[in-house]
Amino acid sequence: MSQVLIKSPKHCAKQGLNIDQHHKKLFFFFSSLFTSILSLILVIWLILRPSKPDFSLREADIYQLNLSGSHLLNSSLQLTLLSKNPNQKVGIYYDELQVYADYKGQRITTNTSLPPFYQGHQDSNLLTASLIGTWLPVAPSFGYEVGRDQTAGKLVLSLKVNGRLRWKVGTWVSGKYRFNVNCVAVMALPAIPTGPLTSKQGSHCATTV
Protein backbone atom coordinates (compact mmCIF):
# COMPACT_ATOMS: atom_id res chain seq x y z
CA MET A 1 0.00 0.00 0.00
CA SER A 2 1.45 3.36 -1.00
CA GLN A 3 1.61 6.22 1.47
CA VAL A 4 0.56 9.68 0.52
CA LEU A 5 2.25 12.54 2.30
CA ILE A 6 0.20 15.69 2.59
CA LYS A 7 2.05 18.83 3.69
CA SER A 8 0.12 21.34 5.63
CA PRO A 9 0.15 25.03 4.61
CA LYS A 10 2.04 25.74 7.83
CA HIS A 11 4.81 23.32 6.83
CA CYS A 12 5.12 24.88 3.34
CA ALA A 13 5.32 28.35 4.83
CA LYS A 14 8.10 27.21 7.17
CA GLN A 15 10.05 25.70 4.27
CA GLY A 16 9.68 28.93 2.26
CA LEU A 17 10.90 30.89 5.26
CA ASN A 18 14.03 28.73 5.46
CA ILE A 19 14.79 29.36 1.78
CA ASP A 20 14.37 33.12 2.24
CA GLN A 21 16.71 33.08 5.23
CA HIS A 22 19.31 31.16 3.22
CA HIS A 23 19.15 33.75 0.42
CA LYS A 24 19.46 36.57 2.93
CA LYS A 25 22.55 34.95 4.46
CA LEU A 26 24.17 34.66 1.02
CA PHE A 27 23.26 38.25 0.22
CA PHE A 28 24.75 39.55 3.48
CA PHE A 29 27.88 37.42 2.99
CA PHE A 30 28.61 38.73 -0.51
CA SER A 31 27.70 42.27 0.49
CA SER A 32 30.13 42.12 3.41
CA LEU A 33 32.84 40.62 1.20
CA PHE A 34 32.38 43.32 -1.44
CA THR A 35 32.41 46.07 1.18
CA SER A 36 35.57 44.65 2.76
CA ILE A 37 37.37 44.57 -0.60
CA LEU A 38 36.36 48.16 -1.35
CA SER A 39 37.45 49.25 2.11
CA LEU A 40 40.83 47.54 1.68
CA ILE A 41 41.37 49.24 -1.68
CA LEU A 42 40.38 52.59 -0.17
CA VAL A 43 42.78 52.14 2.78
CA ILE A 44 45.65 51.22 0.44
CA TRP A 45 44.78 54.22 -1.76
CA LEU A 46 44.71 56.61 1.19
CA ILE A 47 48.01 55.27 2.55
CA LEU A 48 49.81 55.54 -0.78
CA ARG A 49 47.95 58.67 -2.00
CA PRO A 50 49.69 59.02 -5.40
CA SER A 51 51.27 62.34 -6.28
CA LYS A 52 50.55 63.82 -9.69
CA PRO A 53 53.29 63.44 -12.32
CA ASP A 54 55.90 66.15 -12.85
CA PHE A 55 56.48 67.68 -16.28
CA SER A 56 59.16 70.16 -17.27
CA LEU A 57 60.00 71.80 -20.58
CA ARG A 58 63.50 70.95 -21.76
CA GLU A 59 63.48 72.63 -25.15
CA ALA A 60 61.13 74.26 -27.64
CA ASP A 61 61.99 75.44 -31.15
CA ILE A 62 59.88 77.40 -33.63
CA TYR A 63 60.85 76.75 -37.25
CA GLN A 64 57.89 78.46 -38.89
CA LEU A 65 55.33 81.05 -37.78
CA ASN A 66 54.00 82.74 -40.91
CA LEU A 67 50.76 84.52 -41.62
CA SER A 68 49.09 84.08 -45.00
CA GLY A 69 46.91 87.10 -45.54
CA SER A 70 45.72 88.50 -42.24
CA HIS A 71 44.27 85.49 -40.44
CA LEU A 72 45.64 82.16 -41.78
CA LEU A 73 48.68 80.76 -39.99
CA ASN A 74 51.29 78.18 -40.94
CA SER A 75 53.47 76.96 -38.09
CA SER A 76 56.08 74.33 -37.28
CA LEU A 77 57.44 73.64 -33.78
CA GLN A 78 59.51 70.99 -32.03
CA LEU A 79 59.44 70.43 -28.28
CA THR A 80 61.00 68.13 -25.71
CA LEU A 81 59.37 67.46 -22.33
CA LEU A 82 60.63 65.54 -19.32
CA SER A 83 57.98 63.49 -17.55
CA LYS A 84 58.69 62.10 -14.08
CA ASN A 85 56.71 59.82 -11.77
CA PRO A 86 57.50 61.02 -8.21
CA ASN A 87 55.76 58.08 -6.50
CA GLN A 88 57.74 55.33 -4.80
CA LYS A 89 55.03 52.64 -4.92
CA VAL A 90 52.64 53.76 -7.64
CA GLY A 91 53.11 53.31 -11.39
CA ILE A 92 51.38 55.38 -14.07
CA TYR A 93 49.81 54.27 -17.35
CA TYR A 94 49.55 57.15 -19.83
CA ASP A 95 46.75 56.09 -22.16
CA GLU A 96 46.25 59.30 -24.15
CA LEU A 97 48.49 62.31 -24.76
CA GLN A 98 47.54 65.20 -27.04
CA VAL A 99 50.05 68.06 -27.46
CA TYR A 100 49.50 71.48 -29.02
CA ALA A 101 50.83 75.05 -28.87
CA ASP A 102 48.92 78.15 -27.85
CA TYR A 103 49.72 81.85 -28.29
CA LYS A 104 47.72 84.32 -26.19
CA GLY A 105 44.66 82.09 -26.10
CA GLN A 106 44.84 81.04 -29.76
CA ARG A 107 45.86 77.62 -30.98
CA ILE A 108 48.74 77.87 -33.41
CA THR A 109 49.07 74.12 -34.09
CA THR A 110 46.76 71.15 -34.35
CA ASN A 111 46.88 68.29 -31.84
CA THR A 112 49.79 65.87 -32.04
CA SER A 113 49.27 62.44 -30.46
CA LEU A 114 52.05 60.77 -28.48
CA PRO A 115 52.12 56.97 -28.07
CA PRO A 116 50.81 55.55 -24.77
CA PHE A 117 53.38 54.25 -22.29
CA TYR A 118 53.87 52.94 -18.74
CA GLN A 119 56.00 54.83 -16.23
CA GLY A 120 57.38 52.86 -13.29
CA HIS A 121 58.11 54.06 -9.75
CA GLN A 122 60.19 57.26 -9.83
CA ASP A 123 60.97 56.73 -13.52
CA SER A 124 61.55 59.57 -15.99
CA ASN A 125 60.84 59.74 -19.73
CA LEU A 126 61.75 62.25 -22.42
CA LEU A 127 58.84 63.07 -24.72
CA THR A 128 59.43 64.68 -28.10
CA ALA A 129 56.70 66.06 -30.33
CA SER A 130 56.57 67.83 -33.69
CA LEU A 131 53.72 70.32 -33.86
CA ILE A 132 52.31 71.57 -37.15
CA GLY A 133 49.70 74.12 -38.12
CA THR A 134 48.50 74.51 -41.71
CA TRP A 135 46.17 77.33 -42.73
CA LEU A 136 44.90 77.70 -39.18
CA PRO A 137 42.48 80.62 -38.74
CA VAL A 138 43.64 83.17 -36.17
CA ALA A 139 42.33 86.52 -34.97
CA PRO A 140 43.04 89.56 -37.18
CA SER A 141 45.09 90.98 -34.29
CA PHE A 142 47.54 88.04 -34.38
CA GLY A 143 50.12 89.81 -36.57
CA TYR A 144 49.89 92.93 -34.44
CA GLU A 145 50.49 90.95 -31.21
CA VAL A 146 53.53 89.20 -32.68
CA GLY A 147 54.85 92.58 -33.84
CA ARG A 148 54.53 93.95 -30.29
CA ASP A 149 56.43 90.95 -28.94
CA GLN A 150 59.11 91.46 -31.57
CA THR A 151 59.51 95.06 -30.39
CA ALA A 152 59.80 93.78 -26.80
CA GLY A 153 62.35 91.22 -27.95
CA LYS A 154 60.64 88.06 -26.68
CA LEU A 155 57.84 85.67 -27.58
CA VAL A 156 55.85 83.71 -24.97
CA LEU A 157 54.07 80.47 -25.90
CA SER A 158 52.00 77.98 -23.94
CA LEU A 159 52.70 74.33 -24.74
CA LYS A 160 49.89 72.10 -23.54
CA VAL A 161 49.39 68.38 -22.99
CA ASN A 162 45.93 66.88 -22.42
CA GLY A 163 45.36 63.21 -21.77
CA ARG A 164 44.21 60.37 -19.53
CA LEU A 165 46.18 58.27 -17.06
CA ARG A 166 45.67 55.31 -14.74
CA TRP A 167 47.41 54.57 -11.42
CA LYS A 168 48.91 51.11 -10.79
CA VAL A 169 49.40 49.75 -7.25
CA GLY A 170 50.67 46.17 -7.26
CA THR A 171 48.30 44.30 -9.57
CA TRP A 172 45.47 46.79 -9.07
CA VAL A 173 44.90 49.42 -11.76
CA SER A 174 42.60 52.40 -11.27
CA GLY A 175 40.10 53.86 -13.69
CA LYS A 176 41.11 56.63 -16.09
CA TYR A 177 41.77 60.16 -14.86
CA ARG A 178 42.01 63.23 -17.05
CA PHE A 179 45.18 65.31 -16.70
CA ASN A 180 46.33 68.64 -18.16
CA VAL A 181 49.82 70.07 -18.45
CA ASN A 182 50.70 73.69 -19.25
CA CYS A 183 54.31 74.70 -20.03
CA VAL A 184 55.42 78.26 -20.70
CA ALA A 185 58.17 78.82 -23.25
CA VAL A 186 59.92 82.23 -23.42
CA MET A 187 61.94 82.79 -26.60
CA ALA A 188 64.15 85.63 -27.74
CA LEU A 189 62.56 87.32 -30.77
CA PRO A 190 65.02 89.55 -32.65
CA ALA A 191 63.90 92.13 -35.17
CA ILE A 192 65.31 89.98 -38.00
CA PRO A 193 65.36 86.28 -37.02
CA THR A 194 68.21 84.37 -38.62
CA GLY A 195 67.21 80.88 -37.49
CA PRO A 196 64.70 78.97 -35.40
CA LEU A 197 63.46 80.59 -32.19
CA THR A 198 64.62 78.52 -29.23
CA SER A 199 63.70 78.16 -25.57
CA LYS A 200 66.04 76.12 -23.35
CA GLN A 201 65.33 77.48 -19.90
CA GLY A 202 64.07 74.11 -18.56
CA SER A 203 60.96 75.56 -16.93
CA HIS A 204 58.67 73.55 -14.69
CA CYS A 205 55.16 72.92 -16.02
CA ALA A 206 51.84 73.17 -14.18
CA THR A 207 50.02 69.81 -13.94
CA THR A 208 46.46 69.09 -12.85
CA VAL A 209 44.80 65.68 -12.43
N, C-alpha and C positions, 0 to 999 in steps of 0.2 A: 504494500500500500504506500503510495507516495504521500509526502508531507508538504503541505502548502504553508509557506511562511507569509504572514501578512504583517507588514510594518505599519505601526500606528503613525498618524500625523505627527505626534510628539517626537517619535524616534527619527523621522525624516528631518524634522526641524533641527534636532540636535546634531544630526550628521552634517547638515548644511552649515550649521554654526561652526563646526570643527574645521570645515573646508575654508570658511571665511577667515578664521583665526590663523590658519596655516598661510594663507595668502598675505595676511597682514604682517606675519612674522617675516616672510620673505621680503616684502616691501620695505619694512623697517631695516632689515639687514643690509639690503643693497643701498638704501638711502644713507645709512650710517657709513657704509664703505665708501660711497661716492663723496660724501662730505669730508671724510677723513683724508681721502686722496687730495681733494681740493685744498684742504687746510694745510696739508704737508707741502704742497706746491707753493701755497701762499707764504708759508713760513720760510721756505728756502729762498723764495723771491725777495722777501723783505730782508733776510740776512745778507744776501749777496747784493741786492739793489744795484743793478748795473748802471755804470756811468755812461753818458752819451759819448759817441766817438769824437775824436779830435781831428780837425782838418786844418791844414795850413797851406798857404799858397807859396810854392817854391819859385815859380817863374811864369810869366805871361808875356807873350809877344804878339804885337799887331803887325801883320804883313800887308793888310789892305783895309782901308776905311774910306771908300770913295762914294760920293753922291752922284747919282745920275739924274739930271734935272734938279728939282728942288726937294724931292721927297722919296726917292728910291735909292736904297743903300746896298752897296756890295761890300762885304767884309770877309776877312780871313784872319783867324787868331789861332794861337797854339798856347796851351797852358799845361802846367805840371802841378799837381796837388799831392801832398803827403797826407795819407789817412792813417790814423793810429787808434788801436783799441786799448784804452787805458785799464781795462778790467783784468784782474788776476785769475778769475775763475769763470768768466763768461765769454763765450765766443760770439761772433756776429756774422750772420749771413746777409750780404747785400744782394737783394733780389732785383732791384731796379735802380738805375742811376741815369738821370737826364741832366745834361750840362748845357748851359747857354750863357751868353754875355748880355749885359744890360748897361745902358748909358743914360743916366738921369731919367730913369723910369721907362725907357724905351728899349725893347729888345733889338739888338743889332746882329744877332745870329739866330738860326733855328736850333732846335734841340739836337744834341748829339748823345747817343746812347753808349754807355760803357758796359762791358760784359759783367754779369754777376760774378761774385766771388765770396769765399769764406775767409774771415780774418780771425785767427786764433788769439789766445790770451796774450795781451800786450804786444801783439804783432803790428808791424807797420807795412804799408804798401804805397808805392808811387803810382799815381794815376795820371795818364797823359791823354789829352783830348784835343782834336782839331775841330775848331768851330768855324762854320761857314754861314754867310748870309748872302743870298742872291736876290736882287730886286725886292728887298724888304721895304715896305712903306714906313716912313718915319714922318714926324711932325715937320711942318715947314720951317720951324725954328731950329731944326737940328744943325744945319750949317752955321747958323749964327752962334749957337752954343759952343760948337767946336772951335770957331774962330776966337771966342772969348777965352777958351782954355789955352789956345795957342798963344794968345797975348800974355796970359798968366804964366805960360811956360810949362804947364803940366796938364795931363789928362787923367781923369779918375773913372775907372770902370768897376762895375760889380759883376763878379763871376759867380754864378749860382749853380747849385746841385740840388735836384729834387729826386727823391726816391723812396724806397721801402726797405726795411730791414727786419730781421728776426734775431732774437737772442737765443743762445744755446747754452744750457747748463747741464753738463753730463750728457745723458741721452735725450733730455727733454728740450724741445724747441718751441718757442712761443709763437703766437700769431704775428701777423705783419704789422709793423708800425711805420707811419710816414715820417720822414725826416727831411729837413731843409738846411742847406749850407749856403752861407753868403760870404764871399771873399772880396775884399777891396784891393784893387790894383792901382797904384799911382805911378804914372809913367811920365818921363820928361818929354815935352812936346816942343821941339825947336821951331822957329819960324819956317825953316826949310829942312824938312826931314831928309836925311841921306840914307836911311836904312830902316829896318823894323823898329817900332817902339817897344821898349823892353822894361819889364818890372821884375826886379830880383830882390826885393826887400824881405821876402820870407815872412809875410804877415800872417797872423793867426786869423782863422775864419770863425764866424759865429755859426753855431750849430744848434738846431732845435729838433726835438723828437717828440 
